[in-house]
Amino acid sequence: MLTIVIPALNEEQSIQAIARRCLEAGREILDRTGEEIEVIVVDDGSTDRTAELAGEIEGVRVLSLGRNRGYGAALRAGFRLGRGDLVGFLDADGTCDPLYFIPMIRAVRGGASVALGNRLGRDSEMPKVRRLGNRFFAWLIRRLSGAEVQDSASGMRVLTREALACLEPLPDGLHFTPAMSCKAALDPRLSLAEVPMPYAERQGRSKLGVVRDGFRFLRVILETSISWRPLLFFGTAGLLMLLTAGLYAISPVLTWVRTGGLPPDRVYRVFTILVLSAGGLGFLYAGALADRAQALVNPPRPRSWTSRLLERVLFRKPFLLAILCLASALLTNARALYQYLSTGAIQVHWATIAFGALFTLAALELLAFGVLQHVLSLLSRARPRESEEG
C-alpha cells in the first residue's frame, strides 16, 4: 500500500482538486502497480478553510496539527498516521500530477530506496529563479556525494518505510526535501532514482521564500555533507592553506639561500606562512578526527583515493611524525639553544626561531591528534561488544 501525504497550509484554493486527483489516480495506480493507496491531508495550522474543504471529500483522511509546525513536521505526522509500507507525498498546490506516482512506485519496487520527481524538464513551468536555485543545489549534492541528482528539492516522492527510518532526523521546515536528497545520496545503504515529470504553475501564493529558504537549503546540504564527509571539507581547507603557505614561502626561502638571512620587512610574510601552515595542519587533522568520529554513527562509505593517500602519508603514524617534527625543531634552534645556555642571549636570525616554533607547534598538534585518534579507536572497538551485550 502507498500512503500519500499532502501537507497543506492555507491551500483552500487547491486542496480539493489535488485530493480528488490523487483519489482518481488511485484506480490507475492499483491497475498498473497493484498498490492500493490512502490519501492523508495534514492541515499544518491553516487559518482558512483548508481542513474543512479537505474533510468534505470522501476517502480522504484529514489530520489537523492545530498550529503551524512546518512542512517537514506535517509530512512526518502524516507518515506516522499512514498504514502503507510505501510512503509518498506531493504538494497541495496542484503543481504535480499524481499519476507520476506510478513510475516512482515501480522504481522503488525495483530496488530504489527513494524515488523523486524531476521537475526541471524542458516544459517545466517553474519560475526561472527557483529553477536556477534547484539546479545549483542539485549540482552541489552531486559534487559532495557523487550521486546523480538533478532536482534536489522535488515536492513529490515515494520511499520505503525502511528508507525513512534511515533518513531521520529530518528538519521541520521546507528544507526537509533537500535534506532528504542529500542524506539519501550520501548514505551507502540507500539509492536514489529520479522520474522525469511535468511541473505546472502553482495555484495560490507560494510559501517558499527564495532568499530565506535558499539559505536554509544551502545550510542543510552543507551540514548534512559535513556530518558524512568531514574530511572533504576540513581536508580541502587544510590543503589549500598548506599550498598557499608553500607558495608564499618560495621567495623568502630563495632569499635565505642567496643571502643567509631575511630583511626585517619579511617578518609579516613569515608570520603569514606560520599561521597558514599551522592552521592548515590543524584543519587537516581535525577533518581526520571528525571522519573517524562520524564512522562510529554512520554506516561505512567507500573511501576516495585522496582520503586513503592522506591516511597513509599523514594519519597512520602521528606519533612518529610528531617526533620527527620535534627533532626538526631542535635541529633548527640548536644554535639558538646553545647561545642561550652559554651566554644568556640569542643572536641567530629571528626567522630561525619562527620556523623552529612552527615545527614545535606541528609536533604538539600531531601528539594531540594521535591521542584522540587512539581514543576513537578504543571507542570503535567497544561498540560491537556493547551491541552484543544488549
ROMARMAR-457234 format. One record per residue (C-alpha): x negated, y, z negated. Coordinates in nm, 2 decimals. Each point is the difference from the previous one (the first is absolute). Layout:
+--------+--------+--------+
|      u |      v |      w |
+--------+--------+--------+
|      X |      Y |      Z |
...
+--------+--------+--------+
This chain:
+--------+--------+--------+
|      u |      v |      w |
+--------+--------+--------+
|   0.00 |   0.00 |   0.00 |
|  -0.11 |   0.36 |   0.07 |
|   0.08 |   0.27 |  -0.25 |
|   0.03 |   0.33 |   0.18 |
|  -0.05 |   0.30 |  -0.24 |
|   0.10 |   0.35 |   0.11 |
|  -0.14 |   0.27 |  -0.23 |
|   0.22 |   0.31 |   0.02 |
|  -0.03 |   0.35 |  -0.14 |
|   0.28 |   0.24 |   0.11 |
|   0.06 |  -0.19 |   0.33 |
|   0.38 |   0.04 |   0.02 |
|  -0.03 |   0.09 |   0.37 |
|  -0.15 |  -0.33 |   0.10 |
|   0.04 |  -0.26 |  -0.28 |
|   0.32 |  -0.16 |   0.13 |
|  -0.13 |  -0.02 |   0.36 |
|  -0.33 |  -0.17 |  -0.09 |
|   0.16 |  -0.24 |  -0.25 |
|   0.26 |  -0.11 |   0.26 |
|  -0.28 |  -0.04 |   0.26 |
|  -0.18 |  -0.23 |  -0.24 |
|   0.31 |  -0.21 |  -0.06 |
|   0.07 |  -0.02 |   0.37 |
|  -0.36 |  -0.10 |   0.07 |
|   0.03 |  -0.27 |  -0.26 |
|   0.20 |  -0.22 |   0.24 |
|  -0.26 |   0.02 |   0.26 |
|  -0.28 |  -0.05 |  -0.25 |
|   0.17 |  -0.32 |  -0.12 |
|   0.05 |  -0.12 |   0.35 |
|  -0.36 |   0.06 |   0.11 |
|  -0.20 |  -0.07 |  -0.31 |
|   0.23 |  -0.21 |  -0.22 |
|  -0.03 |   0.26 |  -0.29 |
|   0.30 |   0.13 |  -0.18 |
|  -0.02 |   0.36 |  -0.12 |
|   0.12 |   0.20 |  -0.30 |
|   0.00 |   0.38 |   0.01 |
|  -0.07 |   0.21 |  -0.31 |
|   0.02 |   0.37 |   0.00 |
|  -0.20 |   0.16 |  -0.29 |
|   0.13 |   0.35 |  -0.09 |
|  -0.31 |   0.18 |  -0.13 |
|   0.18 |   0.27 |  -0.20 |
|   0.20 |   0.16 |   0.29 |
|   0.20 |   0.31 |  -0.08 |
|   0.23 |  -0.05 |   0.30 |
|   0.24 |  -0.28 |   0.09 |
|  -0.26 |  -0.25 |   0.11 |
|   0.08 |  -0.27 |  -0.26 |
|   0.38 |   0.05 |   0.04 |
|  -0.02 |  -0.03 |   0.38 |
|  -0.23 |  -0.31 |  -0.01 |
|   0.24 |  -0.17 |  -0.25 |
|   0.29 |   0.03 |   0.25 |
|  -0.16 |  -0.25 |   0.23 |
|   0.09 |  -0.36 |  -0.06 |
|  -0.30 |  -0.23 |  -0.03 |
|  -0.24 |   0.27 |  -0.12 |
|  -0.13 |   0.00 |  -0.36 |
|  -0.07 |   0.34 |  -0.15 |
|  -0.25 |   0.06 |  -0.28 |
|   0.00 |   0.35 |  -0.15 |
|  -0.31 |   0.10 |  -0.19 |
|   0.16 |   0.29 |  -0.17 |
|  -0.29 |   0.24 |   0.05 |
|  -0.26 |   0.05 |   0.28 |
|  -0.28 |  -0.24 |  -0.07 |
|  -0.17 |   0.00 |   0.34 |
|   0.01 |  -0.19 |   0.33 |
|  -0.23 |  -0.28 |  -0.12 |
|   0.18 |  -0.04 |  -0.33 |
|   0.33 |  -0.03 |   0.19 |
|  -0.14 |  -0.27 |   0.22 |
|  -0.13 |  -0.21 |  -0.29 |
|   0.33 |   0.03 |  -0.18 |
|   0.17 |  -0.14 |   0.31 |
|  -0.25 |  -0.28 |   0.04 |
|   0.06 |  -0.11 |  -0.36 |
|   0.38 |   0.00 |   0.06 |
|  -0.02 |  -0.20 |   0.33 |
|   0.01 |  -0.37 |   0.03 |
|  -0.19 |  -0.05 |   0.33 |
|  -0.34 |  -0.18 |   0.02 |
|  -0.07 |   0.27 |   0.26 |
|   0.03 |   0.37 |  -0.08 |
|   0.04 |   0.27 |   0.26 |
|   0.08 |   0.37 |  -0.01 |
|   0.07 |   0.28 |   0.24 |
|   0.07 |   0.37 |  -0.05 |
|   0.36 |   0.13 |  -0.04 |
|  -0.05 |   0.28 |   0.26 |
|   0.09 |  -0.21 |   0.30 |
|  -0.34 |   0.02 |   0.17 |
|  -0.06 |  -0.38 |   0.01 |
|   0.20 |  -0.27 |   0.18 |
|   0.09 |  -0.29 |  -0.24 |
|  -0.02 |  -0.25 |   0.29 |
|  -0.38 |   0.03 |  -0.02 |
|   0.02 |  -0.20 |  -0.32 |
|   0.02 |  -0.30 |   0.24 |
|  -0.36 |   0.02 |   0.13 |
|  -0.12 |   0.10 |  -0.35 |
|   0.16 |  -0.32 |  -0.15 |
|  -0.16 |  -0.21 |   0.27 |
|  -0.34 |   0.15 |  -0.07 |
|   0.03 |  -0.07 |  -0.37 |
|   0.13 |  -0.35 |   0.05 |
|  -0.28 |  -0.05 |   0.25 |
|  -0.26 |   0.07 |  -0.27 |
|  -0.03 |   0.37 |  -0.05 |
|   0.04 |   0.13 |  -0.36 |
|   0.13 |   0.35 |   0.10 |
|   0.16 |   0.10 |   0.32 |
|   0.06 |   0.37 |   0.07 |
|   0.15 |   0.19 |   0.28 |
|  -0.24 |   0.21 |   0.22 |
|   0.19 |   0.32 |   0.07 |
|  -0.27 |   0.17 |   0.20 |
|   0.09 |  -0.12 |   0.35 |
|   0.02 |   0.22 |   0.31 |
|   0.38 |   0.06 |  -0.05 |
|  -0.02 |   0.08 |  -0.37 |
|   0.20 |   0.31 |  -0.11 |
|  -0.22 |   0.05 |  -0.31 |
|  -0.11 |   0.37 |  -0.03 |
|  -0.35 |   0.06 |   0.13 |
|  -0.15 |   0.11 |  -0.33 |
|   0.12 |  -0.32 |  -0.18 |
|  -0.12 |  -0.21 |   0.29 |
|  -0.34 |   0.15 |  -0.02 |
|  -0.01 |  -0.05 |  -0.37 |
|   0.11 |  -0.37 |   0.03 |
|  -0.27 |  -0.07 |   0.26 |
|  -0.27 |   0.16 |  -0.22 |
|   0.11 |  -0.21 |  -0.31 |
|   0.01 |  -0.32 |   0.21 |
|  -0.35 |   0.08 |   0.14 |
|  -0.13 |   0.05 |  -0.35 |
|   0.14 |  -0.34 |  -0.12 |
|  -0.15 |  -0.17 |   0.31 |
|  -0.34 |   0.15 |  -0.08 |
|   0.02 |  -0.09 |  -0.36 |
|   0.14 |  -0.35 |   0.03 |
|  -0.07 |  -0.13 |   0.36 |
|   0.37 |  -0.09 |   0.04 |
|   0.19 |   0.10 |   0.31 |
|   0.26 |   0.25 |  -0.13 |
|   0.17 |   0.25 |   0.23 |
|   0.28 |   0.14 |  -0.22 |
|  -0.10 |   0.02 |  -0.37 |
|   0.32 |   0.17 |  -0.13 |
|   0.27 |  -0.19 |   0.18 |
|   0.33 |   0.00 |  -0.19 |
|   0.12 |  -0.33 |   0.14 |
|  -0.16 |  -0.33 |  -0.12 |
|   0.05 |  -0.36 |  -0.09 |
|  -0.22 |  -0.19 |  -0.25 |
|   0.00 |  -0.31 |  -0.21 |
|   0.06 |   0.00 |  -0.38 |
|  -0.34 |  -0.14 |  -0.04 |
|  -0.16 |   0.28 |   0.19 |
|   0.20 |   0.25 |  -0.20 |
|  -0.14 |  -0.14 |  -0.32 |
|  -0.36 |   0.03 |   0.14 |
|   0.06 |   0.36 |   0.10 |
|   0.12 |   0.13 |  -0.34 |
|  -0.05 |   0.25 |  -0.15 |
|   0.12 |   0.25 |   0.27 |
|   0.08 |   0.37 |  -0.06 |
|   0.35 |   0.13 |  -0.06 |
|   0.00 |   0.28 |   0.26 |
|   0.00 |   0.02 |   0.38 |
|  -0.37 |  -0.12 |   0.01 |
|   0.14 |  -0.34 |  -0.08 |
|  -0.03 |  -0.11 |   0.36 |
|  -0.36 |   0.11 |   0.08 |
|  -0.11 |  -0.15 |  -0.33 |
|   0.17 |  -0.33 |   0.10 |
|  -0.17 |   0.01 |   0.35 |
|  -0.34 |   0.07 |  -0.16 |
|   0.03 |  -0.28 |  -0.26 |
|   0.12 |  -0.25 |   0.25 |
|  -0.29 |   0.09 |   0.24 |
|  -0.26 |  -0.04 |  -0.28 |
|   0.14 |  -0.30 |  -0.19 |
|  -0.15 |  -0.32 |   0.16 |
|   0.30 |  -0.20 |  -0.11 |
|   0.23 |   0.20 |   0.22 |
|   0.04 |   0.06 |   0.37 |
|   0.17 |   0.29 |   0.19 |
|   0.21 |  -0.02 |   0.32 |
|   0.14 |   0.30 |   0.19 |
|   0.32 |   0.00 |   0.21 |
|   0.04 |   0.28 |   0.26 |
|   0.33 |   0.17 |  -0.05 |
|   0.18 |   0.31 |   0.10 |
|   0.03 |   0.30 |  -0.23 |
|   0.30 |   0.23 |   0.03 |
|   0.03 |   0.36 |  -0.13 |
|   0.13 |  -0.01 |  -0.36 |
|   0.34 |   0.11 |  -0.12 |
|  -0.01 |   0.27 |  -0.27 |
|  -0.30 |   0.17 |  -0.16 |
|  -0.32 |  -0.20 |  -0.05 |
|  -0.13 |  -0.04 |  -0.36 |
|  -0.36 |  -0.03 |   0.12 |
|  -0.22 |   0.31 |  -0.06 |
|  -0.27 |  -0.02 |   0.27 |
|  -0.27 |   0.17 |  -0.21 |
|   0.10 |  -0.11 |  -0.35 |
|   0.07 |  -0.36 |   0.09 |
|  -0.29 |   0.00 |   0.25 |
|  -0.24 |   0.06 |  -0.29 |
|   0.17 |  -0.27 |  -0.20 |
|  -0.03 |  -0.25 |   0.29 |
|  -0.37 |   0.09 |   0.03 |
|  -0.06 |  -0.04 |  -0.37 |
|   0.17 |  -0.33 |  -0.04 |
|  -0.19 |  -0.15 |   0.30 |
|  -0.33 |   0.12 |  -0.14 |
|   0.08 |  -0.12 |  -0.35 |
|   0.11 |  -0.34 |   0.12 |
|  -0.30 |  -0.03 |   0.23 |
|  -0.24 |   0.10 |  -0.28 |
|   0.15 |  -0.26 |  -0.24 |
|  -0.07 |  -0.27 |   0.26 |
|  -0.32 |   0.12 |   0.17 |
|  -0.18 |   0.24 |  -0.24 |
|  -0.34 |  -0.08 |   0.14 |
|   0.11 |   0.13 |   0.34 |
|   0.08 |   0.34 |  -0.15 |
|  -0.27 |   0.04 |  -0.26 |
|  -0.26 |  -0.18 |   0.20 |
|   0.06 |   0.22 |   0.31 |
|  -0.03 |   0.31 |  -0.21 |
|  -0.31 |  -0.13 |  -0.17 |
|  -0.17 |  -0.10 |   0.32 |
|   0.08 |   0.34 |   0.16 |
|  -0.16 |   0.17 |  -0.31 |
|  -0.31 |  -0.21 |   0.03 |
|  -0.03 |   0.05 |   0.37 |
|   0.04 |   0.38 |  -0.04 |
|  -0.26 |  -0.01 |  -0.28 |
|  -0.24 |  -0.19 |   0.23 |
|   0.04 |   0.24 |   0.29 |
|  -0.03 |   0.30 |  -0.23 |
|  -0.33 |  -0.15 |  -0.14 |
|  -0.18 |  -0.03 |   0.34 |
|  -0.13 |   0.35 |   0.00 |
|  -0.13 |   0.01 |  -0.36 |
|  -0.16 |  -0.34 |   0.04 |
|  -0.19 |   0.12 |   0.31 |
|  -0.10 |   0.32 |  -0.17 |
|  -0.13 |  -0.20 |  -0.30 |
|  -0.20 |  -0.24 |   0.22 |
|  -0.16 |   0.30 |   0.19 |
|  -0.07 |   0.22 |  -0.29 |
|   0.01 |  -0.21 |  -0.32 |
|   0.27 |   0.22 |  -0.15 |
|   0.32 |   0.20 |   0.06 |
|   0.06 |   0.38 |  -0.01 |
|   0.21 |   0.12 |  -0.29 |
|   0.30 |   0.08 |   0.22 |
|   0.04 |  -0.37 |   0.08 |
|   0.12 |  -0.06 |  -0.36 |
|   0.36 |   0.04 |   0.11 |
|  -0.03 |  -0.25 |   0.28 |
|  -0.17 |  -0.25 |  -0.24 |
|   0.28 |   0.04 |  -0.26 |
|   0.26 |  -0.06 |   0.28 |
|  -0.18 |  -0.32 |   0.10 |
|   0.00 |  -0.12 |  -0.36 |
|   0.36 |   0.07 |  -0.06 |
|   0.11 |  -0.16 |   0.33 |
|  -0.22 |  -0.31 |  -0.06 |
|   0.12 |  -0.05 |  -0.36 |
|   0.36 |   0.07 |   0.10 |
|  -0.02 |  -0.24 |   0.30 |
|  -0.14 |  -0.28 |  -0.21 |
|   0.26 |   0.06 |  -0.27 |
|   0.29 |  -0.01 |   0.26 |
|  -0.15 |  -0.31 |   0.16 |
|  -0.01 |  -0.20 |  -0.32 |
|   0.33 |   0.14 |  -0.13 |
|   0.16 |  -0.14 |   0.32 |
|  -0.17 |  -0.34 |  -0.06 |
|   0.13 |  -0.01 |  -0.36 |
|   0.35 |   0.10 |   0.11 |
|  -0.01 |  -0.26 |   0.27 |
|  -0.08 |  -0.27 |  -0.25 |
|   0.27 |   0.13 |  -0.24 |
|   0.27 |  -0.01 |   0.27 |
|  -0.09 |  -0.36 |   0.08 |
|   0.11 |  -0.09 |  -0.36 |
|   0.36 |   0.10 |   0.08 |
|   0.03 |  -0.02 |   0.38 |
|  -0.02 |  -0.32 |   0.22 |
|  -0.34 |  -0.03 |   0.18 |
|  -0.03 |   0.18 |   0.34 |
|  -0.25 |  -0.08 |   0.28 |
|  -0.31 |   0.21 |  -0.06 |
|  -0.15 |   0.23 |   0.26 |
|  -0.36 |  -0.04 |   0.12 |
|  -0.08 |   0.34 |  -0.16 |
|   0.11 |  -0.11 |  -0.35 |
|  -0.19 |  -0.33 |   0.04 |
|  -0.31 |   0.19 |   0.10 |
|   0.03 |   0.24 |  -0.28 |
|   0.05 |  -0.28 |  -0.25 |
|  -0.31 |  -0.18 |   0.13 |
|  -0.22 |   0.31 |   0.00 |
|   0.12 |   0.21 |  -0.29 |
|   0.24 |  -0.18 |  -0.23 |
|  -0.15 |  -0.35 |  -0.04 |
|  -0.30 |   0.08 |  -0.22 |
|   0.08 |   0.34 |  -0.17 |
|  -0.24 |  -0.07 |  -0.29 |
|  -0.29 |  -0.07 |   0.23 |
|   0.07 |   0.32 |   0.19 |
|   0.02 |   0.19 |  -0.33 |
|  -0.34 |  -0.13 |  -0.09 |
|  -0.14 |   0.10 |   0.34 |
|   0.15 |   0.35 |  -0.03 |
|  -0.14 |   0.04 |  -0.36 |
|  -0.34 |  -0.12 |   0.12 |
|   0.02 |   0.26 |   0.29 |
|   0.08 |   0.27 |  -0.25 |
|  -0.30 |  -0.09 |  -0.22 |
|  -0.23 |  -0.01 |   0.30 |
|   0.13 |   0.33 |   0.13 |
|  -0.05 |   0.17 |  -0.33 |
|  -0.30 |  -0.20 |  -0.13 |
|  -0.23 |   0.30 |   0.06 |
|   0.24 |   0.24 |  -0.18 |
|   0.04 |  -0.24 |  -0.29 |
|  -0.38 |  -0.03 |  -0.03 |
|  -0.04 |   0.38 |   0.01 |
|   0.27 |   0.05 |  -0.27 |
|  -0.14 |  -0.27 |  -0.23 |
|  -0.36 |   0.13 |   0.04 |
|   0.04 |   0.38 |   0.01 |
|   0.36 |   0.07 |  -0.10 |
|   0.07 |   0.17 |   0.33 |
|   0.12 |  -0.12 |   0.34 |
|  -0.17 |   0.14 |   0.31 |
|   0.14 |  -0.22 |   0.28 |
|   0.23 |   0.15 |   0.27 |
|   0.36 |   0.05 |  -0.12 |
|   0.13 |  -0.22 |   0.28 |
|  -0.19 |  -0.30 |  -0.14 |
|   0.19 |   0.03 |  -0.32 |
|   0.33 |   0.05 |   0.18 |
|  -0.04 |  -0.32 |   0.21 |
|  -0.12 |  -0.19 |  -0.30 |
|   0.32 |   0.10 |  -0.18 |
|   0.20 |  -0.12 |   0.30 |
|  -0.16 |  -0.35 |  -0.02 |
|   0.08 |   0.00 |  -0.38 |
|   0.36 |   0.10 |   0.06 |
|   0.04 |  -0.27 |   0.27 |
|  -0.14 |  -0.26 |  -0.25 |
|   0.25 |   0.10 |  -0.27 |
|   0.29 |  -0.02 |   0.25 |
|  -0.12 |  -0.34 |   0.11 |
|  -0.02 |  -0.13 |  -0.36 |
|   0.35 |   0.13 |  -0.07 |
|   0.13 |  -0.16 |   0.32 |
|  -0.17 |  -0.33 |  -0.08 |
|   0.15 |  -0.02 |  -0.35 |
|   0.35 |   0.09 |   0.12 |
|  -0.03 |  -0.25 |   0.29 |
|  -0.09 |  -0.27 |  -0.25 |
|   0.31 |   0.09 |  -0.21 |
|   0.23 |  -0.02 |   0.30 |
|  -0.16 |  -0.34 |   0.09 |
|   0.08 |  -0.13 |  -0.35 |
|   0.36 |   0.13 |   0.03 |
|   0.05 |  -0.17 |   0.33 |
|  -0.12 |  -0.33 |  -0.14 |
|   0.23 |   0.04 |  -0.30 |
|   0.32 |   0.04 |   0.22 |
|   0.03 |  -0.36 |   0.12 |
|  -0.03 |  -0.13 |  -0.36 |
|   0.27 |   0.24 |  -0.12 |
|   0.23 |  -0.12 |   0.27 |
|  -0.06 |  -0.36 |  -0.08 |
|   0.07 |   0.06 |  -0.37 |
|   0.32 |   0.18 |   0.09 |
+--------+--------+--------+
